[in-house]
Amino acid sequence: MPELFREFLEVEFFVLRSPLLPVDDLLAWSAGLQSRELFERGTPPDGSDLESAWRADLGLLRERLSEIAGRPEVRQALFLASPSLVDGLTYWKTEPDSKRGKQAERALVRYFERMAVRATPFAVFSGCTVGRMGDQGSASLELAPRASYRTCTRLDYEYLFSLAAALRGKPEIAERLLYFPNSSLQKQAETWHYVETRYEAARRTHYLVRAETDPFLEAVIGRAQRGGAVAELAAAVRGQAGGGAILEEEAKEYIQELVASGVLVSNMYPLLTGGSALEEMVSQVESVSAAPGMVRTLKAAMEELSRLDANGIGTSPEVYRNLARKLAELPATVDIARLYQVDMIKPAQDVRLPGSVADELRRGMEILARLNTRMEPVSLRSFRERFATRYGEGATIPLLSAIDEELGVGFGPAKRDSSPLIRGLAFGGGDDWLAQTAAVDAFLARKLAEAASDRRRVLELDESDLPDDAAAYETLPDSFSIMAVLAASSAAALNGGDFEVFLHYASGPGCARFLGRFCYADAELDARVRVSLRREEECDSDAIYAEIVYLPEGRLGNVLCRPVLREYELVYLGRSGAPPEKQILASDLLVSVRNGEIILFSERLGRRVIPRMTNAHNFGAPVLPPVYRFLCTLQNQRALGVPAFSWGALDTLPYLPRLKAGKVVVSRARWNLTAAEIRSLADAQGSRQFAEMQKLRKLRDLPRWVVLRQADNMLPTDLDNPLSVDALVHVLKREPIARLSELYPTFDQLCVTGPEGRFYHEINVPIVRRAPKASGQSTKKDTLAKYRVPLTDKVRGPGADWLYVKAYCGPAYIDEMLMRIVRPLVSELEAIGALKRWFFIRYADPSDHLRIRIQARKGHAFGALAERINDKFAPALANGSIWKVQFDTYDREIERYGGPEATDVAEDIFSADSEAVLSILEKLNDETGLDERWRAAMLGMDMLLSDFDYDLESRRSNSNRLKNAFYKEFSAGGAMKRHLGDRFRVERQSLAAMLDGKTEAPVRDVFKKRSQRIREAVERLRALESAECLHVSLSDLVDRFLHLHVNRLIRAAPRQHELVLYDFLFRLYDSRAARKAGAER
């Protein structure tokens, strides 16, 4: 098994996606054509011969296509995709060469080709089948007959939203609905901030709105927390006013204003998660005893939808039209093109794949990880930096406050759509997710050059040649999915190992993003998805995995809807079907940055929250609300994602061959067409256009079957077929450039079959990590989740008991500053009794500087101390050694260090370490001492662990964990690890002797003196821990003390030094543990 997958569970199931029609129908349509044969004779055909053959082909193709379009299953598919096309087929049959006839014909050709080639679910164009991974030799990919295909038909979410709006507009219903606070509502000082949803040109848009609070608004929001009808909320207003001061009608009008402005939201919106949205809507109307006629119509519609699904595939368009006419009696507008949402399940007796397929999928992911590096989204990095600057690392802030663009730090690009001129326009690029190193670019370019001489269609990669320095994947997400295509002549070939697998793409975190919406339609899929999600949650049982519930606009509900798949749901501008106590509102979330990681908490539940989204929404659009984008993007923190292949800088080359390594294909062959090539096709008409395509086909060595890919859409095309060529060119002529790819697998490599023939397919394979041994649902609460620090404890401005000085200079001069300025200053302050304690750190923001924090004793005025400090720095400022000295506000990182009392202890440890480092610099302060410094840092780290009573195994585990974190931060691949090993072998003997105390270390006595102070501090920390007054773990504190020790002692590049130091410490501890185990045996 590849190294990346050793911690993952064996694959148990997959979902097979296949189109409605077998590819044999497509081949039969194109059989026996004459036009292409003329070009295969070796000489260009005569114009009249081509015209005659082309016209004959058109007649034959149209006759066959008319028969295909009349088949019940095809007619149903066409109607659900485009009712107007079904209506237009009459014009096509009578006047195929008219403008309207050609439009219908081109659409019909595109839809038919999609029905036979594209496996992506779309109405009844394609469907899903649950399969399982089996033992070697167990392949079975036989689908059941078409007559057994099942449909799951719902009313389109756009119609449901329109209907819900109409129902909310009826006074007799609106009066009795329950109203709740807007799920985005967040109070800032005396102002409520929230996102108001408005409907503009049939689209939902969102606006950040503020409302000044008053006692009446507070009373209503408080009462609405548990839901209330208009009369109940109005009573809260009147109660606040003292009864008769406000009339009942006035109070109701006030409530209606709050509803109109979006402060209050009713429950008359379609469910996004849970059961049937239509059924729940009917139940609501029924419960308020209003509109019985509507209820009868809606119940009849529900029964008709059930009958539709019971009838199976091949439903007549007239049945859908009849239901649409009944729904037209209701107040919502009926657009039959946007009325039905249908998913299809394709049963099978037994769909299985051998374990060898899962092995190749794993190997393919390993190859991708070596070819590309997943980057953390820029927006997350930026948020983390802005948060730490604004609030301080470790601060715990309400999420909605932090994301607020006016009061907080925002998220992603600032919203600029207040001006009508630019409203809705997305400026600038989105997040960078995929990076490719120069080494990979050079490797791929070299391989392409080797293949260029013979225009090779397939480029084979030798895995031993793959670059090693791009392997940044020490870990993968706890769960993800792989979308792949198998190429094998039969199931028997699969069993015999004669197959290839194309890694289409992978998606994660989350193993069921493309499965959630289909759980409604298939009970087995629903059960398997739930098991997979539970296993993912076991990987971090102290946290709550919460499903994000958000709906940007009506129609997207068709894709975003799914059952309640997790115990908890995270609700933001969407309607959840989870029980109220299992819903976490965005307003309940707190956000913190700890150890460089963004962490969410539920304040109500006192636990960490990990957002997850089990749907396929593209959440990166800048027009979406920042809170939603943040929650979704947070899934990919620290580059937690899956690798993907990219040609990188080579992507625009005219031709790129199929790329494979062994049985794994990572990229199909493709051709980039130029504007001139497209124009030559578009300018020609009729048979001349077909001739131009054959000319281009020969010039660019195009295969017979190609695919035009545009974003998420694909158009398969038979270049032998005049109607297929015409449909392709009609799309191409609107594009400045275009990319064609080969249709892979080829027709003789299709291993999925049914009674109707051979099927194209995709397999979606969920992958889940094995949970730690101590897994199991925990209710452990994070005390910091509810701990909020008063600013009076946190902030120390100039003139308070702490003085904070920043002195800017080059990194090398910081050592000299410490010796020549800081050491004498500290001695003087001690001599006059002004100094209580002090410490320093090196910093760059981005300019290098030294941060000095001095706590003065009572009775020593700030002005006098500041003057003394200025006098010490004045000569260095005058001669340019230091270019700026700045007094600043000391924002004590109380959250980061576990509370006010713990921070006080931490400051004692900082002081002890700063004194120790100054003493060490006195001994080693020259260029020859730089080599001794990192050794001193290592000894200081080891003795600090001893001060906290870390035994050998604890030290080994701690250094291994931190080493791996730095490996990931610096994308440490095999080459770096080999260099570290080589360097360690040189230093091993002397380092082991130093840690074992067998050699004289000039700084050991300094650290012993530091230990006396630190051990006292450790006892205080343990007492706080016992009293539950320590809001972070002791191990987290130790990590931070280690980090700051290296920062103080190392002149430059401290984080790079930490990587090497933790690597060496782990090797030393690991070796010592191995010797100890051997001696015990």
N, C-alpha and C positions, 0 to 999 in steps of 0.2 A: 504494500500500500504506500502511495506517495507520502512524504514526510508531513505535508500540510494536513493530511486527513487522519492522522493516527488518533486524534482525540474525538473523532466524529462517529456517530452511530452508523451501523450498516443501513443502507437505503432499503426501505420496506415497500414503498409504493411510488407510483408516478402517475401522471395524467397524460394520456394520449390525446392529442388534438388532430382531427382529420377533417377534410372538406366534405361537403354533401355528396359530391359526385366523384366517381373514380376517374383516374386520368385516361382510362380507356375510352370514355365518352369524348374527350378532347381529341384523342388520336383518331377516333372514327370520324369525327367532324372534318378533319383535314386529310382524310385518306383519298388517294386517287386524283390529286390536283395536277393540272398541266403546266401552270405558269412557271413553277420552279424548275420543272424538267427541262425547259428550253435553255435555262442558264447552265445546266449541268452537262450540256453537250460540248462545252469547251469554247464556243464562239458566241458573242452576243447575239441574241435573237433579233430577227427582223421585226420592225415596229408593228406591222400588221399581224404577223403571227402571234406576237405577244398580246396585242389587243384582243385578238380572237380567243386565245387561251385564257386570258384574264377574265373576259366576260363569261366564258363558260364556267370558270371556277366560281365567279360571283353567283351565278345562278344555282350551281350545285350547293354552295355553302349556305346560301339563303334558304334554300329548300330544307336542308338538314337543320339549320338553326331554328326555322319555324317549327319543325317537329319537336325539337328539344324544348323550345319555349312553351309548347303546349302541354308538356308533361306536368302532372299535378304538383310534384315536389318542386319543380323548377318555377312554375307559375307562383306558387306560394312564396318561395324565396324572393322572386322578383318583386312581388307586391309588397312584402315587408320592407324591402330595401327602398323601393321607389314606386308607389302607386301610380304616379303620372307616367312612368315608363310602360306599365301594363296597359294603360289607356292609349299610349302612343303606338303600341304594336300594330294597331289597326291601320294607321297611316303607313307604317313601314311595309306591311304586307301588300298594300295597294299601290303605294308610291315610294318604293325604297330609295330612289335617287333624288327625291325631293329633300329640301333642307330639313324638314321635320322628320322625314323618314330616315335620313342619314344620322341625325342626332340620336334617334331611338336605336338604330342599328349599332352605332358605336358603343352606346351604353350597354346594350344587350350583350355584345361581344365581351366587353370588359367584365360584366357580371358573370357570364358563363365561364370565362377563363378563371375567374376567382373561385367559382364554385368547385372547380376541379383541381386547383393547385394550392390556394392559400388556406392554411390550417388555422389561422387566428380566428377565434370565435366571433361570429357576427350573425345575429338572427339564426336562420337555419342554413346559412351558407357553410357552416362548419360546426362541429360538436365535440364533446369531451367524453372520454372513456377512462375509467379508473383501472389501472393495471398494477401489478406487483412485481417486485424483483424476486427472482427465484435462484435456484442453483444452476450451475453450469449445465448447458444442454437442455434448458427448460423453456426456450423461446416459444411463444405462441402469440401471434398477432393477427388473429382472425376475428373480424367484426361480425356482428349479427346482421341479418337482412335489414334492408332499409325500412321495411314495414314495422320493425320493432323500435325505431328511433322515437325518443320521447321529447316533447317540448315543454317548456315552462314559460307561460305567457302572462305578462303583467301589463298594466297600463303604464305608459311612459311617464317618467317623473315630471316632465314639463307639463303634461296635462294634469297630473296630480297637484302640482303647485298652483296651476291656474284654478283648479277646482277648489283647493283649500282657500285661496284668496277670495273666491266668490262666496264661499261659505262664511268666511270671517266677516265679509261685508254685509251679511244679513243680520239686522239688529236682533231678531229673535234668537239667533244662534250666538252672536257675539256677546250678548248679555250674560249667557250661561257658561261660556267657556272659562277654563281656568287660565290665569295669567301668572307668569313667572318673571323674575328679573332677567334681562338680557344676559346671556352667558358670558359676554365680554365685559360686563360692568365692573369697574374698578374705581375705588375712591382714592383721590389724591388731595390731601388737605381738605378743603371745603368744596371740592368739585368732583363730580362723577364723570368719568371718562368711559366711553363705550363706542362700539362699532355699530353704526346704523346701516341697515340694509335698505336700499332703495331700488325700485324697478324703473329702469330707463330703457326704452326701446326694446321691451320684452327681455331684458337682461337684468340680472341682479348685480348691483354695484355696492361697494362698501365705503363708508365715510367715517372717519374718526370724529366724534362729536363730544362736546363737553356740556354738562348741565350743572349749574350752581345748585348746591344743596340748600335745603331748608327743612324745618321740622316735618312738614307735610310729606315731602319726598322721602325723607328718612323713614317715616311711618309706613308709607306704601311699600317701599322696598323691603322693609323688615317683614311686613305681613305677607308679601308675595313670595317669600322664600319657600313657603310650603304650598304655594299655589292658592289662588283665590279668584272667585268670580268678581264681576264689576261691582256688584252690591257689597260684597265683603270687603273689597279694597276701599270702596267709597266710605264704608263705616269706619275704617281706620283713619281716613282723612277727617271725618267729622269728630271722631274721638279725640284726635290731636287738637282740634279747634275748640273742644268743649261742648259738643252736642249741637245746640241750635245755632251756633255762630255761622255755620255753613249749611245751606240747604242741601238735601239729598241729591237733587238734580245737578247742583253746582259741583258737588263732590264727584258725581259720575262723569260729568264733562271733563273734570280734571284727570280722571283715570283714563278716559278716552284719548285725551291729549298725550298722555304718557305712552299709550299704546301706539298712537299715530307717529310719535317721534322715535319709537323703537326702544324706549327705556324698559317697557314691559312687552313680553312676547307671549302669545297664547300657545296652547298645545295643539292648535289646529294647523299643523304643518306635517307633511309626510315624514314618517319614520325613515331614518337612514340606516339604522341597524335594528334587528329584531325580526318580528313577523311581517306579515303582509301589510304594506303601507295603506293599501286601499281598505282592507278589512278593518284596520285600526281606525281609519278615518270614519268609516260607516258606524263603527261602534261608538265613536265620540258623538256623532250627530244624533244617534239613537239615544245616547245617555242623557242628552239635554232635552229630550222630548220635543224636538223641533223638526220641521220639514219631513213629515212621513212619506210624502211622495218621492222626494229625492232618495230617501233610504230604500224604498222599494226598487227604484231604478238602479241604484248602485248594487243592491243585492242580486238583482237579475243579471247585471253585468258580471258580477263575480261568478255566478253559476254558469254563464255563457263561456267565460274564460276557462273554467274547469272542463266544460264539454269540449272546447277547442283542444285542450291538451290530451283529453281522453281519446280523441279521434286520431291522434298520432300525426304523422307527416302527410302532407298533401292536401291541406285544408284549402278550400276554394276561397279566392278573394272576396266573393260575394258574402261569405259568412262574416268576414271582418267588416265589410261595409254595413251589413245589417246591424251589427253591434254599434258601429259608429253612429248610425242614425238614431238608435235608442239613447246613446249618450248625449246626442245633440239636444235632448230635452232638458238637460241640466244647464246651469248658468255659465259653465266654462266653455270657451271656444274650442271646437273640435277641429284639429288639423290631422287628417287621416294619415299623413306622412309622418306624423310625430305622435302617434297614439298608442302604438304597441311596442313592447320590449319583449323579445323572445330569445331564450337560450335553448340549446339542443343538447341532449345526452344521447350518445350512441352506445347502446349496450353491447356486451360481448360475453361469451360464455366463460372465457378464461384468457385474459391478456397478461402475458408474463414476458419478462426479459431475463436473460442469464446474467449472473453476477459479473461476467467479463465486461458487460456494457458499463456497469457502475465503475469498474476499475479504470476503464478508458476515460470516462468522464472525469474522474479524479486526476488522472494523469494529465488530461487536457487543462484542468485548472492550474496544475503545477506549471505547465508550459506557459500559460498566460501570465502567471505571476512573475515569471522570469523575463517576459517580454514587455510588461507594462507595470507601472507603479500607480497605485490608487492614491490620489491626493485628498487631503481634507479640504472640504469646501472653504473658499476664501472667506465667505460670510461668517462662518463659525470662528475662524482664527481672528477675524476682525472684532467680532463680538466679545470674544474672550479677552482680547487686549483692551478694548474700550471699557469693558466691565471692570477689569482689574484697576485701570487708571482712575475710573470714576468712583468706584465703591471700595476698592481694595480687595485683593484676593482673599477669599474666605468669607466675605460679606454675604449675608442672606437677604435677598430683596424680593418682594412680590414680582412675579414674572411680568405681569401686565404693566407694572411701573417701569421695569427695566427695558421692556420692548417699546414703550411709549416714545415716539419720535421727538416729542417736545420736552418731556420731563425725564426721560431715561436716556439710554444709549442707542436705542433703535436696533434694527436688524436688517442687514443687507442694504441695498441702495435706498437712500431717502426717497419718500414718495413726493413726486413733483406734479401731481395732476390737478392742482388747485386751479390752474389756468385752463380755460376751455380749449385753447390752441393745442396744448400738449397733453390733455387728459387722455389716459389710456395708452399713451405711447411708452414703450419700454426702452429707456436709454442705457447704453452701455451693455457689456456682456454679463452673462450669468456666472455661476460658480464654476471654477475649474475642478474637474473631478479626476481627470486622467492625465498623467504625466508620462513622458517617455524620455529616457536618457539619451544622450548623444551616442553612447556605446551601442544602444539598441538600433538607433537610426543608421549608424555606420554598418552594423551587422546586417540589417535588412538590405541596405543599399549594395553591399558587397554580394549578397546572395542573388539579388536581382541582376546585377551585372553578369554573374556567372550564367544566368538563365537567358539573358537577352539575345545571345547569338542565335539560338534555335527557336525563339518565340515559344518557349515552353509553356504549356497550359497549366502544368502542376510543378510547383517548386517544393522540393523535399528538404526539410530541415533535419539535421542531425542533432539530437538533444544534447550531445556532448559539446556541440559548438555554441549552444545558447549562452548569451551573456550571463554572468553570475552576479555582477554588481547591481543589477536592477531588481534583485529579489528582495523586495521590502516586506514580504508577507510572512512575518513571524507567526501571525495568527490570522484567521478569517473570522467573520461574524459567527455568533453562536448558531445562527440559522440563515440559510439563503436557499435559492433555487437555481437550477441550471436548465436552460432551454436548449434543446439539442435536436438534431435530425439524424436518423440512422440511414446508412447507405449499405444495403445488402440485397442480394437477389432473392432471398427467401428467409423464412424463419430457420430452415435447416442450415443455411449459410451462417446465420448468426450463431447458432449452436456450435458450428465448426470453427468459429473464430474468423470467418471470412467476411469482415465488415469494416466500415469506417464510420466515424461519428463526427458530425459537424457541430462544433460548439457555437450555437447561434448567439447566445448571450447568457449572462448570469445576473441575478438580481438579489440584493440583500443590503442590510439585514432584513430578516423576515423571509420565511420559506414559503409563504402562501399568498404573496401579493397578487398573483395572477389567478388565484383559485377562490378567493373569498366570495365573490359574487355568484359563483356557480354552486356554492354549498346549498342554496335554496333548492336547486334542481335535482340534487342527487344525495340521498341519505348516506351512502357509503363514503362519498367524498367529504361530506360534512363531518362524519365521525373521524376520518383519518386526519383531516386538517386540525381538528380539536386536539387530537393526541399529539400531533407535531408541535402545536403551540404550547401545550402543557410542558412538553419536554424542553422546549426553548426556555420557558420560564424557570425551570428547575436549575438552569445554569446560573441564575442569580436569584436565589430564593428569598433573600432579604428585601428585594425590590418589588414594586408593583409594576407589572407590564400592563400598560393601559392603551387601549385601541383609540386612535384619534377619530373623532366624529365631527366632521365639518363638510358642509355642502356649499361650494362656490356658486352654483346656479343649477336650475332645475334639471336639465337634461343629463348633466353629469351624474345625477343620482342613479341613472341606469347602470353606471360602471362602479360607483362607489358604494351602492347598497350591499349589505351582507348581513347574515345573522349576527346575533351577539356571540362572538367567538371567544371572548376573554371574560374573566370575572369582572374586570374594571374597564370603564370607558372614559376617555378624556374628552370632554364636551366643549366645543367652541363653535358657535354659530351653526350648529347642526342638531338634529333631534335624535336622541339615543333611546334605544329600547331596553337598556339595562335598568334594573331597579334603581330608584333614586339614590339609595345609600351606596350603590356601586358606581355612581357617576362622579367623576372628579371634574369640577368646573375649572376653567382656565384661571379664574379669579382665586382659586384655592392654591395655586401653584407658587412655590418659592423657587428662586434660582440662585445658585452659588457657583463660584469658581474655586475649586480646591485642587492643589497640585497640578494646575494647568488643565483641569477637566471641568467641563460645565455639568452641573448636577442639578436635577429637579427634585423637589420635595412636594408632597401633599401636606399642607399645614394641618388640615383636619385629621388626616390619618397618621401623620408623623412618620412617614416612610418615603424612601426614594421612589421616584417614578421614572420608568423607562418608556418613552412613547413608541408606539408601533402603529403601522398603517397596513392593514391587510386588504389593500386594493391597489389598482394600477394607475392612480392619478399622478399626472406630472405636476408636482407641486412647486416647481422652480420659477414659475412666471412671476415677474415683479409686481404685477397688478393684484396678486393675491395678498390677503392681510399678512403683515409681518409675523404675527403670533403663530399663525398656521404654518407659514414657511419655516419658522424657527423650530417648531415641534417636529416637523417632518425631517428637516435637515439635520437635526440633532442625532438622528439615527446613525449618521455617517461621521460622527465625531471621531477625531484621531484617525481619519482615513479608514474607518471601519466599513469596509465594503468589499466588493468582489472584483477581481481583475477582469479586464476586457481587452480585446485586441484592437490595435489601431496601427495603420501604416505610418502615422505621424507625418513627418515632413514629406514623405513619398506619396501621400494620399492623392495628389492631383496629377500623378503621372498618367500618360495616355492609356497604359495597359498595366495591370497588376495580375499576376497569375494566381491560381489557387495555391494556398499555403498550407502545408500539412507537415506533421511530424509523426511518423509511424501511422497509426490508424486514426489519429486525431487531425481533423481539418479545422483550422482557425479562421480562414478567410476564403470566400469563393473568388474565382477569377472575375475580373471586372474591367470595364472599358469606360473611360471618361470621354464623352462626345463633345466636340467643340461647337461653338455657335455657328461656324461655317458649315459643319456637317449637318447640323439640325436644319439650317436654312435651306440647304440643297434638297432635303427631304420635304420640307414644308412647301417649297415653291413649286414642286412637281405635283401633278394631279393624276388620278386614275392609274392606268397601267404604267405611266412614266414614273409615278411615285414608287410603285413596286420595283421597277427597274433600278431606280436610284438606291433603294434599300439593298438590292442584291449587289450592286456595285460597292456600297459601303461595307457590306458583309464580307466581300472578298478582300477589300482593302484592309480592313481591321481584323480579319480572321475571326469573325463572329460565329458562334455556333448557331444551329437552327433555332434553339429555344433560348430566349434571354428574358430577363426580368428588369423592368424599370422600377427603381426604388425611389420614393419620394416621402421623406420622413417615415411615418409608420405605415404607409401604403405601398403596395406592390402590384405591378401589372405584368403578369406573364404573357409572353408573346411568341407566336410561332412565325418565324420569318419566311416559312414556305407558304403561309396562308395570307392571301390578299386582304381579307377582312380584318385579320389580326394585325397586319402591318398598318392598315389604315387607322385602326383604333389607337395604335401606339403613336403614330405620327401626329394624330390630332392632339394628343396630350403633349408630345415633345415640342410642338411648335410654339407653345406658350412658355417654354423654359429657355433661358439664355444658355445654360449648359445642362448636361444630364449624365447620369451614370447608369450603365447597363451592367448586369452581372449574369453569370451563367445560371441556368436552372439546374441546381444540384440538390439532391441526387438525380442522376439521369433515370429515364424510364425503366431501364433494366436493373435498377438498384432499389426498387420499391418493395419493401418487405411486409408492409401492412396491406392486408387483403380482406375482401368480403365477397359475398356471392355476386356482387355487381362488378368486381374487378379489383385493380390495384389502386391504392390511395397514397397520396402525399400525406405527410404527417409532421408533427413536432411532439417531443416529449418534454414535459415539465417535471423535473426531479427535485423534490424537497430534500435538503440536507440539514441535519441538526446535530449539534455538538453533544457529546456525552456529558451528563451533569457530573459535578464533583461528587465524591463519595458521601460527603456530609450534606447532600442535597435534601430538600424537603421544604415545604412552605413554612416560612418563618413570619412571625409577627413582630420581629424586633424593630423598635422604633429608633430613628435617628434623632437624638435629643436636640441637635442643632436645627432641625426642621422647624421647631417651634420657638427657637431661641432668637430673639431680636435684640440687638445691642442699642441701648440709648446713646445718642450722639455725645452726651456729656461724658460717658465712659470712654468713648472712642477717639474723639478729635481733640488734639492739643495744639492750639494755635500759638503763634509767637506771643510771648509774655506769660504763658502758662508754666507749669513746673518742668515741662520738657522743652529743650531747645533743639531745633532740627536744622542742621547746616548741610548744604550741598556745595561741594567745591569741585569745579570742573577743570580737568587737565588731561594730559595723555595718560594711558594706562601704566606706563613705566614710572611716571613721576608720582603715582599714588603711593608707592612704597616709600619714596623719599619724603613725601608729605606726612606720612604716618610717623616717620622717625623724627623729622626736623620740626614739625608743627604740632601734630596731634599729641605725641608723647609728652613734650614739654607742657602743652596746654593742660593735659590731664593731671600732670604732676602739680602744676600751680593751683588748679582748682581743688585738688585734694589737700594741698598745704593750707589753703585758707578756709577749709571746711565747707566749701560750696558744693562739692560733688557727691551726689548720692550713688550714682552708677552711670555708665555710658556704654555705648557699643557702636560699631561701624559695619557697613557693608560696601562692597564695590558694585557699581551699577552703570548701566548705559541706557539712555532713554531719548534718542539713540547716542548722545554724546557721553563719553566716559566721564565718570565723576565718582567722588567718595561721599557717602552719606554718613553723617555723624549725628548721633542722637545722645543728648546729655540731659540727665535728670538732676536738677538742682535741689539742694536742700532748702527748706523753708527759711525765709528771711534774706535770701539773696536775690536782689532785684534783677529783672531781666536786662534792663538797660546797661547796668555795670558789667554783667557777664557778656553781653553782646559786644560791648566796647572792647573787652579783653580779647574776645575771639577775633574781632576785626583787626586788632593790633597784631595778633599772631600771623594772620594771613596776609597782611598788607605788603611785606617785602616780596612774597611770591607773586602777588598780583602786579606789583610794580615792575618786576623783571620778566613778566610774561609766562612764568612757569605754571601759574594758575590763571585761567582767563575769566572766571566768574565765581563769586561766592554768593550764595543765596540762602536767606533764612526762609523756612517754609513751615507749613502745618504738618504736624506728625499725626497721621491717621493710623492709630494703633490697630493692628490686624487681629482684633479680638475674636472674630468668628474663626479665623484661620488657626488660632492657637487655643481654641476651646473655651473661651469665656474670659471675663475680666480677671479672675483670680489666677487662672492658668497663664494668661498673657503676662501677668506680673512675674510669675515664676520663669516664664520663657525669657523675659527681659533680663533676669538674673543670669540665666545660662548664656545669653548673648554677651553679657558683660564679661563673664568668666572666660568665654572663648576669645573675645576681642583682646583681653589682657594677655592671654596665652599667645595669641598670634603676634602681638607686638613684641613679646619676649623672644619668640622664634625669629622674627625678622631682624632683631638686633644681632642674633647669632649668624643668620644666613643672608644678610642683606647685601649681596653682590651677585654678579652674573654667575660666578662659580657655584653659588648657593641654589640656583634654580633647579638643578637635578635633585638636590637634597630636599627641596620644598615638597615635591610631590610624594617623596618617601615619608616626609614628616606628616603630610596630609593623610596618608594611608594609616600611619600609626595613630594619629589623632582620631580617625574614624573608628579604628578598632578599639581604642580605649574608651571612646564615647559609648560604643555598644556595650562594653564591659560595665560602664557606669550605670547603664540601664538594665544590667543583669541579663544580657542576652547570652544564652549558652551557645555551644558550637553549632547545633542544628539551627537555632534561631538566626545566628549570624549568616550561616550558609544560605538559608531560605531568603533572608532579607536581601542579601547581595545579589542573589540570583534573580529575584523579582525586579530589583532596580536596574540591574544589568540589562534584562530583557526590555524594560521600558526605554532605556537609552538606545538599545539596538533599534527599536522601532522608530524613535525620534530621529535618528541619524541614518535610517535606511541601511543598517549594517548588513551587507551581503556576505557571501562566502569569502570574497577577497579580503575584506576588512578583518573578518574573524581569523583568517589564516595569519594575517600580519600580527594581530594581537597575540595569537598563540606563539609565533616566532619570538616576539619581544618578551613575552612572559618567560619562555624557556631560558632566555639570557639572564633575567632578573630573579628567577625563582628562588635560588638558594639563598641569596642575600635577603630577600623579602621575608622568606619563611623564618630565617634566623632573627630578623628584626622583630617580627610579631611574637616569636617565642621567647623574646628577651635574652637571646643568646649572644647578641652583639650590643656594643655600646651605641646608643642613639643619643646624640647631643641634646635632643629635645624631650627625652623621656621624662626628666624631672619637671619640665614645664607642664606637661600633660598630667603628671601626678598631682601637681598643685591645683590644676584646673579641676581634676576629678574630685578633690575635697569639696569644692563649691557645688559641683554638679550633683554629687550624690545627695547633698542636703536638699537640692531642688527636686530631685527625683522623688524623695520621700514626700515632699509637699504635693507633687503631682499625683502620687498614688493615693494620698489622703483625699484629694479632690475627686479622684476616680471612684473611690469607695463611697463618697458622699453624693455621687451622681451629679457633681458640679463640673465635671470635665466633659465638654461637648464634642470632643474629637477623640480618636483612639490614641493611646500612647505610642503605638507603632507609627501612626501618621506624624506625630510630633518628632519622633526620632529621625524619620526620613528628612524632615525639614531642618533639624539641627545639623545633620550630616551635610546637607546641601549648603547651608550657610557657612559651615566650617571650611569647606572647600572654596567657597566664594571668597572668604577672608584671606586665605593663605595663598591661593593661586593668583598670579598676576594677570593672566589673560586666558581666554577660552575656557572658563571653569566648567561648562557643561561637557565639553569634549573630554576634559580631564576626568570628570565624574564617570563617564562611560568606561574609560580605561581602568580607573581605580576600582570600580565595582566589578569589572571583568576579572581583574587580578585578585581582588579579595575573594570572589567566588571560587576561583581556581585554588587559592590557598586553603580556604575553609573546606572545600570539597576533598582536596588531597588529605587534609588533616583528618576529616571524617572517615575517609577510606582506610587510613592507617589505624585509626582507633577501632574500626569495625574488624579489621584483620587481626589486631592484637587480642580482641575479645574472643575471636573464634579460636 
